[in-house]
Amino acid sequence: MASPFALLTKVRFAPLFATNLLGTFNDNLFKTGLLMLASYELFRATPERAAQMGVLATGLYVLPFFLVSAVAGQLADRFERGALVRLVKAAEAAIMAVGLLGFGLHAIPLLLLALFLMGVHSAVYGPLKYAILPLHLPEQELLGGVGLMEAGGYLAILGGQLLAGLVQPWQAGAIAVCVALLGLAASLAIPPARSAAEPEALDLNVLRASGRLIGLARAERPVWLSMLGVAWFYVVGTVLLAELIPLVQGVLHAERAVAVLFLTLFSVGAAA
């Protein structure tokens, strides 16, 4: 059997892999840059406010996953998925421009707005990438492809967090805009991906659509337990990452380099 790494040379996988890598990098660069700005500049003298900012930022980023994930899955079934990815990546570039303005002005409302919109971006993009893979990869390559996507995601998480700790917040914003444009460019090479199945009627009622999907998942015990396990994993990781930087600055009274060390150790541990 060929190595999964051979997929990185294939047009049916490499552009999606690069798009995913750059998007995940940007998510973590922006989130960590926001927390660094709050903890080490805006609220350095009031660490409890920095901790509150971490909680608020986490909530605003996660909220869209509850609000739009079900509808995003329906969109992935109804429309050509490569074109949808390109629309999402174009939106990411605009969102990062708003974030750059927020960093430059030290405007917390603008930064929180950009963070919320990045949550919407990620919630819409997530179903798309996993819906494209089965169309472009045969069954014997699918597990390796998903593994590469996840491994690349962890490298991107680590890279984004490290860079946010090494540069000034406004520089993180400028880099995020450039990375978003690179992600858009990579997405242009994703081959067309449309499901052969007839799409169901679009249900824009978030509660009803989400309830229906949960019901379908609960009917399949392995699927339901996998969903619960993945959800718990990400909840714990998200909460800990949001609190690490305020902890290092406000409780340990350590500098940015120590915060970067803590983030690195956590990310490497999760990847391992």
C-alpha positions as CSV (number, residue, x, y, z in Angstrom):
1,M,0.0,0.0,0.0
2,A,1.3,3.5,-0.9
3,S,2.3,5.8,1.9
4,P,-0.4,8.4,2.7
5,F,2.3,11.1,2.3
6,A,2.1,10.4,-1.5
7,L,-1.3,12.3,-1.3
8,L,0.6,15.5,-0.7
9,T,1.7,15.4,-4.4
10,K,-1.9,14.9,-5.7
11,V,-4.0,17.7,-7.0
12,R,-7.1,16.0,-5.6
13,F,-5.7,16.3,-2.0
14,A,-2.8,18.8,-1.8
15,P,-4.8,22.1,-2.4
16,L,-7.4,21.1,0.2
17,F,-4.6,20.1,2.7
18,A,-2.9,23.5,2.1
19,T,-6.1,25.4,2.5
20,N,-6.9,23.6,5.7
21,L,-3.4,24.1,7.1
22,L,-3.4,27.8,6.4
23,G,-6.9,28.3,7.8
24,T,-6.1,26.5,11.1
25,F,-2.9,28.4,11.4
26,N,-4.8,31.7,11.0
27,D,-7.4,30.7,13.6
28,N,-4.7,30.1,16.2
29,L,-2.5,33.1,15.2
30,F,-5.5,35.4,15.6
31,K,-6.9,33.9,18.8
32,T,-3.5,33.8,20.5
33,G,-2.6,37.3,19.4
34,L,-5.8,38.6,20.9
35,L,-5.1,36.9,24.2
36,M,-1.5,38.2,24.2
37,L,-2.8,41.7,23.5
38,A,-5.3,41.5,26.4
39,S,-2.9,39.9,28.9
40,Y,0.4,41.7,28.2
41,E,-0.8,45.1,27.0
42,L,-4.4,46.2,27.5
43,F,-5.1,44.5,30.9
44,R,-1.6,43.9,32.2
45,A,-2.4,45.6,35.5
46,T,-5.7,43.8,35.9
47,P,-5.1,40.1,35.1
48,E,-8.7,39.2,36.2
49,R,-10.0,41.3,33.3
50,A,-7.6,39.4,31.0
51,A,-9.0,36.1,32.2
52,Q,-12.5,37.4,31.6
53,M,-11.5,38.4,28.1
54,G,-10.2,34.8,27.5
55,V,-13.6,33.4,28.6
56,L,-15.5,35.8,26.4
57,A,-13.3,35.3,23.4
58,T,-13.7,31.5,23.7
59,G,-17.4,31.8,24.0
60,L,-17.7,34.0,21.0
61,Y,-15.5,31.7,18.9
62,V,-17.4,28.5,19.9
63,L,-20.9,30.0,19.7
64,P,-21.2,29.8,15.8
65,F,-20.5,26.1,15.9
66,F,-23.8,25.6,17.7
67,L,-25.6,28.1,15.5
68,V,-24.6,27.3,11.9
69,S,-23.0,23.8,11.8
70,A,-26.3,22.1,10.9
71,V,-27.0,24.6,8.1
72,A,-23.4,24.4,6.9
73,G,-23.7,20.7,6.5
74,Q,-26.9,21.2,4.4
75,L,-25.1,23.7,2.2
76,A,-22.2,21.3,1.7
77,D,-24.7,18.7,0.3
78,R,-26.6,21.2,-1.9
79,F,-23.8,23.2,-3.6
80,E,-20.5,22.5,-5.3
81,R,-18.1,22.2,-2.4
82,G,-15.0,23.6,-4.0
83,A,-16.7,26.8,-4.9
84,L,-18.1,27.1,-1.3
85,V,-14.6,26.7,0.1
86,R,-13.4,29.5,-2.1
87,L,-16.3,31.8,-0.9
88,V,-15.4,30.9,2.7
89,K,-11.7,31.7,2.1
90,A,-12.5,35.0,0.5
91,A,-14.6,35.9,3.6
92,E,-11.7,34.9,5.8
93,A,-9.4,37.5,4.1
94,A,-12.1,40.2,4.8
95,I,-12.5,39.1,8.4
96,M,-8.7,39.2,9.0
97,A,-8.7,42.7,7.6
98,V,-11.2,43.7,10.3
99,G,-9.0,42.0,12.8
100,L,-5.9,43.9,11.6
101,L,-7.8,47.1,12.1
102,G,-8.8,46.0,15.6
103,F,-5.1,45.2,16.5
104,G,-3.9,48.5,15.1
105,L,-6.5,50.5,17.0
106,H,-6.5,48.3,20.1
107,A,-10.2,48.1,19.6
108,I,-11.6,45.2,21.6
109,P,-15.1,45.3,20.0
110,L,-13.6,45.0,16.5
111,L,-11.3,42.1,17.6
112,L,-14.2,40.3,19.2
113,L,-16.3,40.8,16.1
114,A,-13.5,39.4,13.9
115,L,-13.2,36.5,16.3
116,F,-16.9,35.7,16.2
117,L,-16.8,35.9,12.4
118,M,-13.8,33.5,12.3
119,G,-15.9,31.1,14.4
120,V,-18.7,31.4,11.7
121,H,-16.0,30.8,9.0
122,S,-14.6,27.7,10.7
123,A,-18.1,26.3,11.5
124,V,-19.0,26.6,7.8
125,Y,-15.7,25.3,6.5
126,G,-15.5,22.2,8.8
127,P,-18.3,20.2,7.1
128,L,-17.0,21.2,3.7
129,K,-13.5,19.8,4.1
130,Y,-14.8,16.4,5.4
131,A,-17.5,16.3,2.7
132,I,-14.9,16.8,-0.1
133,L,-12.4,14.1,1.1
134,P,-14.7,11.1,0.3
135,L,-15.3,12.5,-3.2
136,H,-11.6,12.9,-4.1
137,L,-10.1,9.9,-2.2
138,P,-11.0,6.2,-2.7
139,E,-11.8,4.2,0.4
140,Q,-8.3,2.8,0.8
141,E,-6.8,6.3,0.9
142,L,-9.5,8.0,3.0
143,L,-8.1,7.1,6.5
144,G,-4.6,8.3,5.5
145,G,-6.0,11.5,4.1
146,V,-8.0,12.3,7.2
147,G,-4.9,11.5,9.3
148,L,-2.8,13.9,7.3
149,M,-5.4,16.6,7.6
150,E,-5.4,16.2,11.4
151,A,-1.6,16.0,11.7
152,G,-1.3,19.2,9.6
153,G,-3.9,20.8,11.7
154,Y,-1.9,20.2,14.9
155,L,1.2,21.6,13.3
156,A,-0.7,24.6,12.2
157,I,-2.1,25.1,15.7
158,L,1.4,25.0,17.2
159,G,2.8,27.3,14.5
160,G,0.1,29.9,14.9
161,Q,0.4,30.0,18.7
162,L,4.2,30.2,18.6
163,L,4.2,33.0,16.0
164,A,1.6,35.0,18.0
165,G,3.9,34.8,21.0
166,L,6.9,36.0,19.1
167,V,5.5,39.0,17.2
168,Q,3.6,42.1,18.2
169,P,-0.2,41.8,18.0
170,W,-0.5,44.2,15.0
171,Q,2.1,42.1,13.2
172,A,0.1,39.0,13.9
173,G,-2.9,40.7,12.3
174,A,-0.9,41.7,9.2
175,I,0.4,38.1,8.9
176,A,-3.1,36.7,9.3
177,V,-4.3,38.8,6.3
178,C,-1.5,37.5,4.1
179,V,-2.0,33.9,5.2
180,A,-5.8,34.2,4.5
181,L,-4.9,35.4,0.9
182,L,-2.6,32.4,0.5
183,G,-5.4,30.1,1.7
184,L,-7.7,31.7,-0.9
185,A,-5.1,31.1,-3.6
186,A,-4.6,27.5,-2.5
187,S,-8.4,26.9,-2.6
188,L,-8.5,27.9,-6.3
189,A,-6.8,24.6,-7.2
190,I,-9.3,22.4,-5.4
191,P,-11.1,20.2,-8.0
192,P,-14.8,20.4,-8.3
193,A,-16.6,18.3,-5.7
194,R,-20.4,17.8,-5.9
195,S,-22.3,15.0,-4.2
196,A,-24.2,12.6,-6.5
197,A,-27.0,12.2,-4.0
198,E,-30.1,14.4,-4.3
199,P,-29.9,17.1,-1.6
200,E,-32.7,17.4,0.9
201,A,-34.7,20.6,1.3
202,L,-32.7,23.3,3.0
203,D,-33.9,23.8,6.6
204,L,-32.7,27.2,8.0
205,N,-34.3,26.6,11.4
206,V,-31.1,26.1,13.4
207,L,-32.8,24.3,16.4
208,R,-34.9,22.0,14.2
209,A,-32.0,21.1,11.9
210,S,-29.6,20.6,14.8
211,G,-32.1,18.4,16.7
212,R,-32.7,16.3,13.6
213,L,-29.0,15.7,13.1
214,I,-28.5,14.8,16.8
215,G,-31.4,12.4,16.5
216,L,-29.8,10.7,13.5
217,A,-26.5,10.4,15.3
218,R,-28.0,9.0,18.5
219,A,-29.6,6.2,16.4
220,E,-26.1,5.0,15.6
221,R,-24.3,4.3,18.8
222,P,-20.7,4.3,17.5
223,V,-21.3,7.6,15.7
224,W,-23.0,9.2,18.8
225,L,-20.2,8.1,21.2
226,S,-17.5,9.4,18.7
227,M,-19.3,12.7,18.5
228,L,-19.4,13.0,22.3
229,G,-15.7,12.1,22.6
230,V,-14.5,14.6,20.0
231,A,-16.7,17.3,21.5
232,W,-15.3,16.7,25.0
233,F,-11.7,16.7,23.7
234,Y,-12.2,20.1,22.0
235,V,-14.1,21.6,24.9
236,V,-11.3,20.8,27.4
237,G,-8.6,21.9,25.0
238,T,-10.3,25.2,24.1
239,V,-11.0,26.1,27.8
240,L,-7.4,25.3,28.9
241,L,-5.8,27.2,26.0
242,A,-8.0,30.3,26.8
243,E,-6.9,30.3,30.4
244,L,-3.2,29.5,29.9
245,I,-2.0,33.0,28.9
246,P,-3.9,34.9,31.7
247,L,-2.6,32.3,34.1
248,V,1.0,32.8,33.1
249,Q,0.8,36.6,33.1
250,G,-1.6,37.2,36.0
251,V,-0.7,34.4,38.5
252,L,2.9,33.4,37.6
253,H,3.9,36.9,36.6
254,A,6.0,35.5,33.8
255,E,6.7,37.1,30.4
256,R,5.5,36.2,26.9
257,A,8.2,33.6,26.4
258,V,6.9,31.5,29.2
259,A,3.3,31.8,27.9
260,V,4.6,30.5,24.5
261,L,6.4,27.7,26.3
262,F,3.2,26.6,28.0
263,L,1.2,26.8,24.7
264,T,3.9,24.8,23.0
265,L,3.9,22.1,25.6
266,F,0.1,21.8,25.6
267,S,-0.1,21.6,21.8
268,V,2.8,19.1,21.4
269,G,1.2,17.0,24.2
270,A,-2.2,17.0,22.4
271,A,-0.6,16.1,19.1
272,A,1.5,13.3,20.7
